[in-house]
Amino acid sequence: MPIDENSLLLAIGFCGLGLAVTFFASWLSARQERFTLTWTLAVLLIVTNAFAYGTYVRWPSLGLGAFAFGALVASFLLVLLAAYQYRGRGVPRSGLAVTAAIGGVAVLGPFATGHDGLGMMAANATSSFLLARTMLVYWSCRREAPIPITGMVALYAATSLAFALCASVLVFEGELVRGAAPKNWAEDLSLFVYTIGLTGIGALSLSLNQWRLARANRRDALTDALTGLLNRRALFDRHDGRPVPAGTGVVVFDIDRFKRVNDRHGHAVGDDVIRRFAAVLVHAGQPGDSAARLGGEEFALVLQRVSEADAGGIAQRVRHAFAAETILSAEGPVRCTVSAGVVFVDEPGYSFDSVLSLADDALYSAKREGRDRVVRTAMGRPANKESSNGNAYRPGQLAGFPGQGQRPHEVRGL
């Protein structure tokens, strides 16, 4: 049964209109995702090409042919641009501009000289090339969503191959001047694959956009907006609901006299102090540790697979590093200190909430003892106070200190 070309072109046109509306609505709801707006423009050009090519089939002319095939190549160029925008590593603008210029000359130039057959060869070959490049761009970011992106890559590959077959058949036929739209098995196959590919790629692109937005919303819900650390909810989501394993250290920090900083220097400087401490905290632990802002000027650090001495040493390292920080303000430099309560879990079975509560008690003990100090304890043991004068952990002797064979590691946030 022969393929009904007009029906497929109509299907492409109306499917494209639906996709364009949906992509545009997605962009209106999340304008930071620019690739959805680019996809809207690309699909509108695809629709334009479908209706223009359908008209060209009935009433062929060089001008209409140039317009139809030019719109086809331009739409795939925008699809490639959308892929780069989705990947988010920067758009190679100069490379895309050169590709657009070469493709425009290769397709429109032959139509301008009456060699429409050559223009059709160039249009199909350029379309295949652009789709193949788009496929590779998505393949490079497949780890983000392996299953849907792999499906998209397969559809791009099939559509690219279909256009390559069209170009090959036209080259084999060797007609540089045709005077009408080509009609052969490759054209029929290409139109069929193109219809399926457009529908599938559009649907998968929309689902990827919704998945990315949902992931971003969840990340925002679990991240402290000022510091980028985990918030209290995220910390409990990660560690609550199961016994805390042995070899875990939980440290609760509180910036000393933080209200005075806000009252004297303003909340902007206070925010700078919060961010500076968060940066110190992030570089204090190891991969797999959790840094969180519990609220206000209170923070927590959950250390995995550490010794009791290491847990106290890391808390002291944070205290010393933050005391050395200087924050500039209109009234002059601002320097702050921090107090900490440390709990080490040496046997399993305790809940995270109980361990965090004990660390909080140790913190307030440090506050009562005069601030700028670390109070360390273990589950079921009395607290051990370590102040800035005569503390048990001196700079250069702490486990994990720079210069002792270890470098500070970045704490994984979310």
C-alpha positions, 0 to 999 in steps of 0.5 A: 500500500503506497504511503499517503504523502499528503496525510503524513504532511498534514499529520506533521503540521498539526502534530507540530502545532500541538507541540509548539503550543505545549513547548511555549506553555512550558517555557512560560511556566519556567523561563529559565529553561530556554531550550523550550522556547527554542524548540517552540520556534523550531517546531513552528518552522517544521510546521511551515516546512510541512505546509510549504512542501505540501504546496510545492508538491502540487505547484512546484516552483523554484521560490517555493522549493527554496523556501520549503527546504530552507525552512527544513534546514533552519528548523533542524539548526534550531533543534541543535541549538536547543540541544546545546541549551539543554546540555547547559555547557555553553552554546558554540555560537561561532560554530553554529553560525558557520554551519548555518552560513554553509548550509544556507549557501549549499541549499539556497544557492542551487535553487537560485541558479535553477539547480533545484535537484542539487539544492534538494541533495544539499538540504537532505544531507545538511538535515542528516548532518544536523540531526546527527550532531543533535544526537551526539549532544544529547548522548553526551548528557545521557547520565542525567536521564539514561532511558528517555535520552537513549530513546531520543538518541535512537529517534534522532539516529533513525531520522538522520539516517532517513535523510541521508538515504534521501540524499544518497538516492538523489545523488545516485539519480544524478538529476541536478535540475528536477523541476518538481519534488522527488518521488522515490522509496527513500522519500516515502520512508523518510517522510514516515520516519520523520513523522514518527521521529518528530512525535517521539522526540517532541514527547520525550523532550517535554517529559525531560523538561518536566522531569528536570523541573521536578528535580529542580523543585525537589532540590530547592525544597531540600536546599538552604537558599542562602548557603546552598547546603542541605536544610534541616528537612533534607538532613533528616530525610537523609539520616533519619528513619534508621539507626545511626551507624557506628563510626559516625560523628555529628557536630552542631555549630552555632556562630557566637553573638550573631545577633550583635553582628546583625544589629551593628552591621546589618543583615547583609553583613550577617548573610555574608557571615553565614555564607562564609561559615558555610564555605568553611564547613563545606571544605572540612569534611570528606566525600559522603559527609553531610553539611546542613544549615539547621536554621538561623546561625546554627549548622550541622555536620554529619561525619561518616566513618571517622574516629572519635578523635577525628570528629573532635579534630574536624570541629576544632579545624572548623573553629580555627578556620572560621576565626581566621576569616575576615568579613568586610563591612562599612564599619570595618572588618568583622571577625566571628567565632563559633561554638560546637558540640560533638557527639561520636557514635561508637555503637549502632542502635541510636536514632539520628534525632537522639544523637542530634539532640545530644550534640545540641546539648553539648553545643549549649554547654560550650555556649555556657562555658564561654563560647569559642570552644568545642564540647565533645562527648560520645553516646552515654559518656560525659562531655569533654570540654575543649576551649580555645585555651589549652584545648586538647587539639592544637593547630598542626596536631589535629587528625585531618589537618592540612600538612598532616598528609591530608587535604580538606575534602569537599562535603557533598551538599545534596 
